[in-house]
Amino acid sequence: HTRPITAYDGMLQVPLILRQPGRIPEETTSDILVSTYDLMPTVLSYLDLGEEMPKEPESPGRDFSGALSGEPIPWKNEVFYEFENTRAIRTDEWKYIERTPYGPDELYHVSEDPGEETNLIHHLDRRETGKELRARLHEFFDRYADPRYDLWKGGGSKTKLLVFDAKVVEPPFERRQ
């Protein structure tokens, strides 16, 4: 899963199947977006050990145990992804992908283009959508990224797999340094 470095749903979407007869109703399904960050708080809460969730370092993980019995989730349905020089935010409707230092960045209307075939990053009518998703992406990683490995802020590569072989393109809107 490390070559090429991408953030496409075909690589990232993995079914999560949980089963416990008598506790999780049969045929319960959900389309919520969850990440590995969410597994620890969910399992701890499910086992009635939610208070055991470590306070430091702060985790972006969310408890989705209520969804196991069909309850709605109390948060925006979005997930964040990071691998080396690639970060992404995925919502029900959109996906924004950013690569440091120079791109290429990508924007997909995944509810209309589930195959992520049409990159809308340079479409002027999608500029505000891209800016808003970019701001949310940076807000998340500004809060949770380990500075030692935050390539956006001068950190180093954690896996040492980083390659910058992408074509350098001008970003469609001002990028933070």
DRENKOL-352371 format. One line per 10 residues: their letters; for each residue y negated, z, x negated of N, C-alpha, C, CB. Coordinates in steps of 0.1 Angstrom, whole numbers, plus 5000, padded with zeros to 4 digits. Atoms other than C-alpha are relative to their C-alpha. Glycine has a CB too. Example, Ala and Ser with C-alpha at 12.3 -4.5 7.8 and 13.67 -1.06 7.14 Angstrom:
AS> 5012,5000,4991,5045,5078,4877,4988,5000,4991,5000,5012,5010 ~ 5011,5000,5009,5011,5071,4863,4989,5008,5008,4995,4986,4996
//
This chain:
HTRPITAYDG> 5012,5000,4992,5000,5000,5000,4987,5000,4992,5000,5012,5009 ~ 5012,4999,5008,4976,4998,4971,4995,4986,4996,5003,5008,4988 ~ 5004,5013,5004,4973,4960,4966,5002,4991,5012,5007,4995,4988 ~ 5014,4998,5004,4951,4945,4978,4994,5013,5007,4992,4988,5004 ~ 5006,4988,4994,4928,4974,4986,4993,4996,5012,4990,5007,4990 ~ 5005,5004,4987,4921,4969,5023,4999,5012,5009,5008,4988,5006 ~ 5000,4990,4989,4914,4989,5054,5003,4993,5013,4986,5007,5000 ~ 4997,5007,4987,4929,4965,5080,5010,5008,5008,5006,4986,4996 ~ 4991,4992,4992,4947,4980,5109,5015,4997,4998,4997,4997,5015 ~ 4986,5004,5003,4979,4961,5100,5006,5009,4989,5001,4986,4996
MLQVPLILRQ> 4995,4991,5011,4982,4984,5069,4998,5015,5004,4992,4997,4988 ~ 5004,4986,4997,4967,5016,5084,5007,5006,5012,4986,5001,5001 ~ 4994,4995,4987,4982,5019,5119,5015,5003,4998,4997,4990,5012 ~ 4986,4996,5001,5014,5039,5118,5002,5008,5012,5002,5008,4986 ~ 4998,4992,4988,5029,5052,5150,5004,5015,4996,5012,4994,5008 ~ 4997,4986,5002,5031,5090,5152,5008,5004,5012,4986,5009,4999 ~ 4991,4996,4990,5060,5102,5172,5004,5015,4999,5013,4991,5000 ~ 4997,4986,5000,5064,5139,5181,5009,5003,5012,4987,5009,5000 ~ 4991,4997,4989,5092,5153,5203,5004,5014,4999,5012,4990,5000 ~ 4994,4987,4999,5102,5187,5214,5003,5003,5015,4990,5012,4995
PGRIPEETTS> 4996,4998,4986,5122,5189,5247,4996,5014,5005,5015,4998,5001 ~ 5004,4988,4994,5109,5215,5270,4985,5004,4997,5009,5011,4996 ~ 5013,4996,5004,5075,5217,5253,4990,4988,5000,5000,5006,4986 ~ 5008,5013,4999,5062,5181,5250,5006,4992,5011,5000,4992,4986 ~ 4995,5007,4989,5066,5163,5283,5006,4986,4995,4990,4998,5011 ~ 4994,5013,5003,5089,5132,5281,4990,4989,5004,5013,4998,5007 ~ 5008,5012,4997,5071,5099,5280,4985,5002,4999,5004,4994,5013 ~ 5014,4998,5003,5038,5114,5270,4995,4990,4989,4997,5015,4997 ~ 5005,5009,5010,5018,5088,5252,4985,5002,4999,5003,4985,5003 ~ 5014,4998,5002,4983,5087,5238,4995,4989,4991,4996,5014,4994
DILVSTYDLM> 5006,5010,5009,4960,5061,5222,4989,5006,4991,4994,4989,5008 ~ 5010,4994,5008,4939,5086,5203,5002,4996,4986,5000,5015,5002 ~ 5000,5003,5014,4930,5078,5167,5001,5013,4993,4988,4992,4996 ~ 4998,4988,5009,4943,5104,5143,5003,4996,4986,5012,5009,5006 ~ 4997,5003,5014,4946,5107,5106,5008,5011,4994,4986,4998,4992 ~ 4992,4989,5006,4966,5128,5082,4992,5012,4999,5004,4995,4986 ~ 5008,4988,5000,4936,5151,5080,5003,5009,5013,4985,4996,5000 ~ 4999,4993,4988,4944,5161,5116,5014,5006,5002,4999,4990,5012 ~ 4986,4994,4998,4981,5170,5111,5000,5015,4997,5009,4993,4990 ~ 4999,4986,5003,4976,5204,5095,4994,5009,5011,4993,5004,4987
PTVLSYLDLG> 5005,4992,4989,4953,5219,5122,5008,4998,5013,4985,4997,5002 ~ 4992,5002,4988,4974,5204,5149,5013,5007,5000,5003,4985,5002 ~ 4987,4993,5002,5007,5217,5136,4998,5015,5001,5007,4996,4987 ~ 5003,4985,5000,4992,5252,5130,4997,5004,5014,4989,5003,4991 ~ 5003,4996,4986,4977,5253,5165,5012,4999,5009,4989,4990,5006 ~ 4988,5002,4992,5009,5240,5181,5010,5012,4998,5007,4987,4996 ~ 4991,4988,5003,5028,5269,5164,4993,5013,5003,5004,4999,4985 ~ 5008,4988,4997,5001,5293,5176,4996,5007,4987,5008,5010,5009 ~ 5004,4995,5013,4990,5298,5140,4986,4994,4996,5010,4997,4989 ~ 5012,5007,5003,4956,5281,5143,4990,5008,4991,4993,4997,5013
EEMPKEPESP> 5009,4992,5008,4938,5311,5127,5004,5000,4985,5001,5015,5005 ~ 4996,5001,5014,4958,5304,5095,4995,4987,4993,5016,4999,5000 ~ 5006,5012,5006,4939,5271,5089,4991,5005,4989,4993,4991,5011 ~ 5009,4995,5011,4922,5276,5055,4986,4996,5003,5005,4993,4987 ~ 5015,5003,4998,4884,5278,5057,4994,4992,4989,4993,5013,5002 ~ 5005,5006,5012,4879,5265,5022,5011,4992,4993,4993,5010,4990 ~ 5012,5008,4997,4876,5237,5013,5000,4996,5015,4999,4988,4991 ~ 5002,5004,4986,4862,5226,5047,5008,4988,5002,4985,4998,5004 ~ 4992,5011,4997,4886,5202,5063,4994,4992,5012,5014,5004,5004 ~ 5005,5008,4988,4876,5173,5086,5011,4999,5011,4997,4986,4995
GRDFSGALSG> 4989,5001,4991,4910,5177,5104,4996,5006,5014,5011,5007,4994 ~ 5003,4996,4986,4909,5181,5142,5014,5003,5006,4993,4989,5008 ~ 4988,4995,4993,4935,5198,5164,5002,4991,5012,4999,5015,5004 ~ 4997,5008,4988,4950,5172,5188,5012,5005,5007,5002,4985,4995 ~ 4988,4995,4994,4978,5194,5200,4999,4999,5016,5003,5015,4996 ~ 5001,5001,4985,4964,5193,5236,5004,4986,5005,4986,5003,5004 ~ 4996,5013,4996,4970,5156,5237,5016,4999,5001,4996,4990,4989 ~ 4985,5001,4999,5008,5163,5233,5004,5003,5014,5006,5010,4990 ~ 4997,4998,4986,5007,5175,5269,4991,4992,5009,4999,5015,5003 ~ 5008,5009,4992,4983,5148,5281,4986,5004,5002,5006,4999,5013
EPIPWKNEVF> 5014,4995,4998,4950,5167,5278,4991,4990,4992,4998,5014,4994 ~ 5010,5009,5007,4919,5146,5268,4996,5007,4987,4988,4996,5009 ~ 5006,4994,5012,4905,5151,5233,4986,5003,5002,5003,4990,4988 ~ 5014,4996,4998,4872,5168,5230,4991,4994,4989,4998,5015,5000 ~ 5008,5006,5011,4858,5145,5202,4999,4985,5002,5005,5004,4987 ~ 5001,5014,5001,4847,5110,5195,5013,4994,4995,4988,4995,4991 ~ 4987,5006,5004,4878,5088,5192,4997,4991,4988,5007,4992,5011 ~ 5003,5008,5012,4872,5077,5156,5008,5007,4988,4985,5000,4997 ~ 4994,4995,5012,4889,5080,5122,4993,4994,4988,5015,4997,5000 ~ 5006,5005,5013,4878,5076,5086,5011,4998,4990,4989,5010,4995
YEFENTRAIR> 4990,5003,5010,4896,5061,5057,4993,4998,4987,5008,4986,5004 ~ 5006,5002,5013,4891,5061,5020,5012,4997,4990,4992,5012,4995 ~ 4990,5002,5011,4911,5046,4991,4991,4993,4989,5012,4991,5004 ~ 5008,5005,5012,4893,5042,4957,4986,4995,5004,5008,4989,4993 ~ 5014,5005,4998,4863,5019,4962,4998,4995,5014,4997,4989,4990 ~ 5000,5004,4986,4870,5013,4999,4999,5011,5010,5012,4990,5003 ~ 5001,4990,4989,4859,5034,5029,4998,4993,5013,4988,5010,4997 ~ 5002,5006,4987,4860,5027,5066,4999,5010,5011,5012,4990,5003 ~ 5000,4992,4987,4853,5041,5100,5006,4990,5011,4985,5005,5004 ~ 4994,5008,4990,4874,5029,5129,4998,5008,5013,5015,4998,4998
TDEWKYIERT> 5001,4994,4986,4865,5036,5166,5008,4991,5009,4985,5000,5004 ~ 4993,5008,4990,4880,5023,5198,4996,4985,5000,4999,5006,5014 ~ 5006,5013,4998,4857,4993,5197,4997,4993,4987,4987,5001,5007 ~ 5005,5006,5012,4846,4988,5161,5007,5005,4987,4985,5002,4998 ~ 4996,4995,5013,4856,4990,5124,4989,4995,4990,5014,4995,4996 ~ 5009,5004,5011,4831,4990,5095,5007,5004,4987,4986,5008,5002 ~ 4994,4998,5013,4845,4987,5060,4989,4998,4989,5012,4990,4997 ~ 5010,5001,5011,4824,4994,5029,5007,5001,4986,4989,5010,5001 ~ 4995,4998,5014,4832,4989,4992,4989,5002,4990,5008,4987,4996 ~ 5009,4998,5010,4814,5002,4963,5004,4993,4987,4998,5015,4997
PYGPDELYHV> 5014,4998,4999,4795,4992,4943,4993,4989,5008,4994,5000,4986 ~ 5007,5012,4995,4787,4957,4957,5007,4993,5012,4998,4991,4990 ~ 4994,5006,4989,4810,4950,4986,5012,4992,4996,4990,4991,5007 ~ 5006,5005,4987,4821,4928,5003,5003,5011,5011,5006,4987,5004 ~ 4999,4991,4988,4815,4949,5034,5005,4992,5012,4986,5007,5003 ~ 4994,5007,4989,4831,4940,5067,4997,5008,5013,5015,4998,4999 ~ 5002,4995,4987,4824,4946,5104,5009,4992,5010,4985,5000,5004 ~ 4991,5006,4991,4850,4939,5131,4998,5006,5014,5014,5000,4996 ~ 5000,4995,4986,4848,4942,5169,5014,5000,5004,4991,4990,5010 ~ 4985,4999,4999,4884,4954,5170,5005,5000,5015,5005,5012,4993
SEDPGEETNL> 4995,5001,4986,4885,4957,5208,5001,4986,5005,4990,5008,5009 ~ 5000,5015,4996,4878,4919,5211,5008,4992,4989,4986,4995,5002 ~ 4994,5007,5011,4893,4909,5177,5010,5009,4993,4989,4995,4990 ~ 4991,4990,5005,4923,4931,5171,5007,4995,4987,5011,5003,5010 ~ 4995,5005,5013,4935,4908,5142,4990,5001,4989,5005,4986,5002 ~ 5010,4999,5010,4903,4915,5124,4998,4986,4992,5003,5011,4990 ~ 5002,5013,5006,4897,4878,5118,4986,4995,4998,5008,4990,5009 ~ 5014,5005,5000,4860,4874,5124,4991,5012,4995,4995,4995,5013 ~ 5009,4990,5006,4838,4894,5100,4986,4998,5005,5001,5000,4984 ~ 5014,5001,4994,4805,4901,5118,4989,5006,4992,5001,5006,5014
IHHLDRRETG> 5010,4993,5008,4787,4918,5090,4987,4993,4998,5006,5003,4986 ~ 5012,5007,5002,4762,4890,5086,4994,4994,5013,5002,4989,4990 ~ 5005,5004,4987,4757,4884,5123,4988,5009,5004,5011,5000,5011 ~ 5012,4992,4997,4721,4894,5131,5001,5008,5013,4988,4991,5001 ~ 4999,4992,4988,4730,4905,5166,5009,5012,4999,5006,4990,5011 ~ 4991,4989,5002,4755,4930,5152,4994,5010,4989,5014,4996,4996 ~ 5006,4993,5011,4731,4944,5125,4999,5015,5004,4986,4995,4997 ~ 5002,4986,4996,4723,4977,5145,5014,5007,5001,4993,5001,5013 ~ 4987,4994,4999,4760,4983,5151,5005,5003,4986,5010,4990,5007 ~ 4996,4998,5014,4767,4979,5114,4992,5012,4994,4998,4988,4991
KELRARLHEF> 5008,4989,5005,4738,5003,5105,5005,5013,5005,4986,4997,5003 ~ 4996,4988,4994,4750,5029,5129,5013,5005,4995,5000,4999,5016 ~ 4987,4997,5005,4786,5028,5118,4999,5004,4985,5010,4989,5001 ~ 5002,4996,5014,4775,5029,5082,4994,5014,4998,4991,4989,4993 ~ 5006,4986,5000,4754,5060,5088,5010,5010,5003,4988,5001,5010 ~ 4990,4991,4997,4783,5077,5104,5010,5002,4989,5007,4996,5013 ~ 4991,5000,5012,4806,5067,5075,4994,5009,4989,5003,4986,4995 ~ 5006,4993,5011,4782,5081,5050,4998,5015,5003,4986,4994,4996 ~ 5002,4986,4996,4775,5113,5070,5014,5007,4998,4996,5001,5015 ~ 4987,4994,5002,4813,5120,5070,5003,5002,4986,5011,4991,5007
FDRYADPRYD> 4996,4998,5014,4819,5114,5033,4990,5008,4992,5001,4986,4994 ~ 5009,4990,5006,4787,5132,5023,5004,5014,5002,4985,4997,5006 ~ 4996,4987,4997,4801,5162,5040,5014,5004,4994,5001,5002,5015 ~ 4986,4996,5003,4838,5160,5030,5005,4995,4986,5009,4995,5010 ~ 4994,5006,5012,4842,5139,4998,4999,5010,4988,4992,4987,4996 ~ 5000,4992,5012,4851,5157,4966,4991,4993,4990,5015,5002,4994 ~ 5009,5007,5009,4822,5149,4942,5007,4995,4987,4989,5010,4996 ~ 4994,5005,5012,4846,5145,4913,5006,4986,5002,5012,5010,4996 ~ 4994,5013,4997,4861,5115,4930,4992,4991,5009,5014,5002,5006 ~ 5009,5007,4991,4832,5102,4950,4994,4988,4992,4989,5009,5007
LWKGGGSKTK> 5005,5012,5008,4827,5067,4935,4986,4996,5005,5009,4989,5002 ~ 5013,5003,4995,4796,5063,4957,4989,5008,4993,4999,5002,5015 ~ 5010,4991,5006,4779,5091,4938,5003,5003,4985,4999,5013,5007 ~ 4997,4999,5015,4792,5085,4902,5012,5007,4996,4989,5007,4994 ~ 4988,4993,5003,4825,5103,4905,5010,4990,4994,5006,5007,5012 ~ 4990,5009,5006,4857,5089,4889,5011,4997,5009,5005,5007,4987 ~ 4989,5004,4993,4888,5073,4901,5011,5011,5000,5006,4987,4995 ~ 4990,4990,5000,4914,5098,4912,5014,4995,4997,5001,5007,5014 ~ 4987,5006,5002,4944,5075,4912,5000,4990,4987,5004,4992,5012 ~ 5001,5009,5011,4932,5053,4883,5005,4986,5003,5008,5006,4988
LLVFDAKVVE> 4996,5013,4995,4941,5022,4903,4989,4991,5003,5009,5001,5012 ~ 5012,5007,4996,4906,5011,4908,4998,4986,4993,4988,5008,4998 ~ 5004,5013,5006,4898,4974,4902,4988,4995,5008,5012,4990,5001 ~ 5011,5006,4993,4866,4956,4910,5002,4985,4998,4986,5005,4994 ~ 4997,5015,5001,4879,4920,4915,4994,4993,5012,5014,4998,4999 ~ 5006,5007,4989,4860,4912,4947,4988,4993,4996,4997,5011,5011 ~ 5012,5008,5002,4833,4886,4949,4988,5009,5003,5001,4987,5008 ~ 5012,4993,4998,4799,4902,4946,4991,4992,5010,4992,5004,4987 ~ 5008,5007,4990,4778,4894,4977,4988,5010,5003,5008,4997,5012 ~ 5011,4992,4996,4744,4906,4988,5003,5007,5014,4987,4991,5002
PPFERRQ> 4997,4993,4988,4747,4933,5015,4991,4995,5011,4999,5015,4998 ~ 5008,5005,4989,4734,4924,5050,4989,5009,5004,5009,4998,5012 ~ 5011,4991,4998,4712,4954,5051,4999,5010,4988,5002,5008,5014 ~ 5002,4991,5011,4698,4980,5027,5012,5010,4998,4987,5007,5001 ~ 4989,4990,5003,4726,5000,5010,4994,5011,4992,5011,4993,4992 ~ 5004,4988,5007,4722,5035,4997,5005,4999,4986,5005,5012,5006 ~ 4995,5000,5014,4724,5039,4959,5006,5013,4997,4988,4998,4991
//
